[in-house]
Amino acid sequence: MMGRAGRPQFDDSAVAVIYVQDSKKTFYKKFLYEPFPVESSLLPVLPNHVNAEISAGTIDSKQGIVEYLSGTYLYRRLFANPNYYGLEEDSEEAMLKFITQIVDDSVSELLQSECIHVDPENDVIKPTPFGRIASVYYLQHETIRFLVKALHSECSIENMLKILTDVPEYAEIPVRHNEDLINTELQKKLRIRFSTSVMGTSACKAHLLFQAHFMRTPLPTDYRTDLKSVLDQCIRILQAMREMTRLRNWLSATINIVVLQQMCHSAR
């Protein structure tokens, strides 16, 4: 990574020099003159894409998933660079076995998350209400799996907030160097406390950001940016949680989610 190596307002050009061992010179020159191969990132999130297609009605069987895969960039790269995706050989038999395995794994993951229903006799795959919720609100199927287990009819607002911040979506909230210390100081101003052992986790930071939002507590600049990200995502997650409790006819839990939505909207 290089920055501007000149003086702003004085220089209109700059030179960057990279020193390497002579034995690695050819290797690094290749990055200058040849395009770097771009690989597919679909494989780790394939179940989420499959769930969306099943919910949309474009896929209704395992064969349909295979046909869907055949039109993706992942399918092209499997043949071009099989070792990158974990294939030990590039024979037709090995490729077919690999594709069958990832299709079976995707179906198994979605079944565990209660996002689909499979009719074993006719090999027909249908979406469940939870699967449709994941697709409509753009949630990971792991989030639905977590919410199915975590939500219950007697959830209080405090419970709902804890469940909200524990969802996989918030695992990407960055916890930077020494922010565990900042989190420890921040929680002293807030109502709900955590053990110092979890101050370096994304879930704890998200929880503290929500509390600070409700109490309108001043935050450092980086934390204000993180808070905006947290609030942007909470809208669709809370809507999905509300739909799930409504499907189960849990009136008290549904009302508490509505109240929590208003808290997020009003910062109160």
C-alpha positions in Angstrom: 0.0 0.0 0.0 1.4 3.4 -1.0 0.3 6.9 -0.3 1.1 10.1 -2.2 4.9 10.5 -2.1 5.0 14.2 -3.0 4.3 17.7 -1.6 0.7 18.8 -2.0 0.3 22.0 -4.1 4.0 21.8 -5.1 4.5 18.5 -6.9 2.4 17.0 -9.6 4.3 13.7 -9.8 6.1 11.3 -7.4 8.3 8.2 -7.5 7.8 5.1 -5.4 10.7 2.7 -5.1 10.3 -0.9 -3.9 13.4 -2.8 -2.7 13.2 -6.6 -2.9 15.6 -9.5 -2.9 17.0 -10.2 -6.4 15.5 -13.7 -6.3 12.0 -12.3 -5.9 12.4 -9.5 -8.5 10.6 -11.5 -11.2 7.8 -12.4 -8.9 7.0 -8.8 -8.0 7.4 -7.6 -11.6 4.6 -10.0 -12.5 2.2 -7.9 -10.4 3.0 -4.8 -12.4 2.6 -6.2 -15.9 0.1 -9.1 -15.6 -3.5 -9.0 -14.3 -4.0 -10.5 -10.9 -6.6 -13.4 -11.0 -9.9 -12.6 -9.3 -11.4 -15.6 -7.5 -15.1 -16.1 -6.5 -16.2 -15.4 -3.0 -19.6 -17.1 -3.4 -18.7 -20.5 -1.8 -18.8 -19.4 1.9 -22.2 -17.6 1.4 -23.8 -19.9 -1.1 -26.6 -21.0 1.3 -27.8 -17.4 1.6 -28.0 -17.0 -2.2 -29.7 -20.4 -2.6 -32.2 -19.4 0.0 -33.0 -16.2 -1.8 -33.5 -18.1 -5.1 -35.8 -20.7 -3.4 -37.8 -17.9 -1.8 -38.2 -16.2 -5.2 -39.4 -19.5 -6.7 -36.5 -19.8 -9.3 -35.1 -22.9 -7.5 -37.2 -25.8 -6.3 -34.8 -28.8 -6.3 -31.2 -29.8 -5.9 -30.9 -30.0 -9.7 -32.1 -26.4 -9.8 -29.3 -25.4 -7.5 -26.8 -27.2 -9.8 -28.2 -25.3 -12.8 -28.0 -22.1 -10.8 -24.3 -22.8 -10.0 -23.5 -23.4 -13.6 -24.3 -19.8 -14.4 -22.0 -18.3 -11.7 -18.4 -17.0 -11.7 -17.6 -19.7 -9.1 -18.4 -22.4 -11.7 -16.0 -20.9 -14.2 -13.2 -20.5 -11.7 -13.6 -24.1 -10.4 -12.3 -25.3 -13.7 -9.7 -22.6 -14.1 -8.2 -22.9 -10.5 -9.6 -26.0 -8.7 -6.9 -26.0 -6.0 -8.0 -22.6 -4.7 -11.4 -24.1 -3.9 -10.1 -27.3 -2.3 -10.2 -29.7 -5.2 -7.2 -32.0 -5.3 -7.8 -33.0 -9.0 -9.6 -31.4 -11.9 -11.2 -34.6 -13.4 -14.8 -34.5 -14.4 -15.7 -37.1 -11.7 -14.0 -35.1 -8.9 -15.7 -31.9 -10.1 -19.1 -33.5 -10.1 -18.6 -34.9 -6.7 -17.5 -31.5 -5.4 -20.5 -29.7 -6.8 -22.8 -32.3 -5.4 -21.2 -31.9 -2.0 -21.6 -28.1 -1.9 -25.2 -28.4 -3.0 -25.9 -31.0 -0.3 -24.1 -28.8 2.3 -26.1 -25.8 1.3 -29.4 -27.7 1.7 -28.3 -29.1 5.0 -27.4 -25.7 6.4 -30.7 -24.2 5.3 -32.6 -27.1 6.8 -30.8 -26.5 10.2 -31.8 -22.8 10.0 -35.4 -23.8 9.3 -35.4 -21.7 6.1 -36.5 -24.5 3.7 -38.6 -27.7 3.7 -37.5 -30.7 1.6 -40.0 -33.3 0.3 -37.7 -36.4 0.1 -40.1 -38.4 -2.1 -40.4 -35.8 -4.9 -37.0 -34.0 -4.2 -39.0 -30.7 -4.0 -37.6 -27.8 -2.0 -40.0 -25.2 -0.7 -39.3 -22.0 1.4 -40.6 -21.7 4.9 -41.9 -18.4 6.4 -38.5 -18.0 8.1 -36.7 -18.5 4.8 -38.8 -15.8 3.2 -38.1 -13.5 6.1 -34.3 -14.0 5.6 -34.7 -13.2 1.9 -36.9 -10.2 2.3 -34.8 -8.6 5.0 -31.5 -9.6 3.5 -30.3 -11.6 6.5 -27.9 -14.5 6.8 -29.5 -17.9 7.4 -27.3 -18.2 10.5 -29.1 -15.1 11.9 -32.5 -16.8 11.4 -31.2 -20.0 13.1 -30.0 -17.9 16.0 -33.3 -15.9 16.3 -35.4 -19.1 16.2 -33.5 -20.4 19.2 -33.1 -17.1 21.1 -36.6 -15.5 20.8 -39.3 -16.6 23.2 -42.8 -15.4 24.2 -41.6 -13.7 27.4 -38.7 -11.7 26.0 -38.4 -8.3 27.7 -37.0 -5.2 26.0 -33.6 -5.8 27.6 -33.7 -9.4 26.4 -34.6 -8.2 22.9 -31.7 -5.7 22.9 -29.3 -8.5 23.9 -30.6 -10.8 21.2 -30.4 -8.0 18.6 -26.7 -7.3 19.3 -25.8 -11.0 19.4 -26.9 -11.6 15.8 -24.2 -12.6 13.3 -24.7 -9.4 11.3 -23.0 -7.4 14.1 -20.0 -9.7 14.2 -18.4 -7.4 11.6 -18.5 -4.4 13.9 -14.7 -3.5 14.2 -13.1 -3.6 17.6 -9.9 -1.6 17.1 -6.7 -1.6 19.2 -7.3 -0.6 22.8 -11.1 -0.1 22.2 -11.7 -2.7 25.0 -10.4 -0.1 27.4 -12.7 2.6 25.8 -15.6 0.2 26.1 -14.9 -0.3 29.8 -14.9 3.4 30.4 -18.0 3.9 28.3 -20.1 1.4 30.1 -19.6 3.2 33.4 -21.9 5.9 32.0 -24.5 3.4 30.9 -27.2 1.4 32.7 -26.5 -2.2 31.6 -23.1 -3.5 32.5 -21.0 -6.3 31.1 -18.0 -8.3 32.4 -14.6 -6.8 31.4 -13.8 -10.2 29.7 -16.2 -9.4 26.8 -15.2 -5.8 26.3 -13.2 -6.7 23.2 -16.2 -8.4 21.4 -18.3 -6.9 18.6 -21.5 -7.9 20.3 -20.6 -6.0 23.5 -19.5 -3.0 21.5 -22.8 -3.0 19.5 -24.8 -3.2 22.8 -22.9 -0.3 24.3 -23.4 1.8 21.1 -27.2 1.2 21.4 -27.2 2.2 25.0 -25.2 5.3 24.3 -27.7 6.1 21.5 -30.7 5.7 23.8 -29.1 7.9 26.5 -27.6 10.3 24.0 -24.1 9.9 25.5 -21.3 11.7 23.6 -19.1 9.3 21.6 -15.6 9.5 20.0 -15.5 10.1 16.2 -14.9 6.4 15.3 -17.7 5.3 17.6 -20.1 7.7 15.9 -19.3 6.1 12.6 -19.8 2.6 14.0 -23.1 3.7 15.6 -24.4 4.8 12.2 -23.6 1.4 10.8 -25.2 -0.3 13.8 -28.4 1.7 13.4 -28.6 1.2 9.7 -28.6 -2.5 10.1 -31.0 -2.7 13.1 -34.0 -1.6 11.0 -34.2 -4.8 9.0 -33.1 -7.0 11.8 -35.8 -5.7 14.2 -38.4 -6.0 11.4 -37.4 -9.6 10.9 -37.6 -10.3 14.6 -41.1 -8.7 14.7 -42.3 -10.9 11.8 -41.0 -14.0 13.6 -42.7 -13.3 16.9 -45.9 -12.3 15.0 -45.9 -15.7 13.1 -45.8 -17.4 16.5 -48.5 -15.2 17.9 -46.4 -13.9 20.7 -48.2 -10.6 21.5 -46.0 -9.4 24.4 -42.7 -10.1 22.6 -44.0 -8.4 19.4 -45.0 -5.2 21.4 -41.5 -5.2 23.0 -39.9 -5.3 19.6 -42.1 -2.4 18.4 -41.1 -0.4 21.5 -37.4 -1.2 20.8 -37.8 0.0 17.2 -39.2 3.3 18.5 -36.3 3.6 21.0 -33.8 3.2 18.1 -35.8 5.8 16.0 -36.2 8.4 18.7 -32.9 7.8 20.6 -34.8 7.5 23.9 
